């Protein structure tokens, strides 16, 4: 049964934007700064034909659904942090009424561990 209304958006996420700052030695490190923290719901699935055809090394595709936002502009390359997992934003879609936004993220699962000892 699909959740509707209150309780549907119960996953807590933070979206980060890459910012490059030139240092006096000429190096340009990339730092990710918080853009938005909000609630959403998610759906995990295997990569589609379009994603696989892009030849990106993708293990898992996760779609996050949230309320459509006019106060923030998201771009591909932003990062979405969910449950301490750092996911790359791969694409967007929204409904015709612009009430719902779907953010497609990719992850590269190199281990089943969540980084905590004993798990």
PEHU-V32603 format. One line per field, one symbol per residue. phi: phi as a letter, one per 30 degrees, with the letter a starting at -180 (. if undefined). A space follows every 50 residues. Layout:
phi = ???
This chain:
phi = .ddbidjdcbccbbcccdbcbdcedjdbdcbccdcabacabbbcaddded ddddiddccbcbcccbddccdbccbdjdcccbhicccddclbaadddhcb ccccbbbcdcaddcjcdic
